[in-house]
């Protein structure tokens, strides 16, 4: 039996809607998804930025920037696929923040 904090969030809010590749599933609009479309990536961006600032080096910045770039590309590809669904397009118009509420 698996336990842990992530299990509750993953199964409680997303259910079977979490996967490695995008697919047309039920659109989750509750919880943090009410304010941002990709709340799973947001903590990574914030903590990675803090870590680079606290442990500054060019190598650290390049590693974190490449990790962030992969998440950005994944997000854009996922949204390109999902935006074919009129329901997701309406959700995108209603929830403007991609990773941070009301900003990006």
Protein Blocks (a to p, Z undefined) as FASTA:
>chain_A
ZZdjklmmmmmmnmmmbcfbdcdddddfehjllmpmblmlmmmmmmmmmmmmmmgcfklm
mmmmmmmmmmmmmmmmmmmmmmmpmklmmmmmmmmblklghiZZ
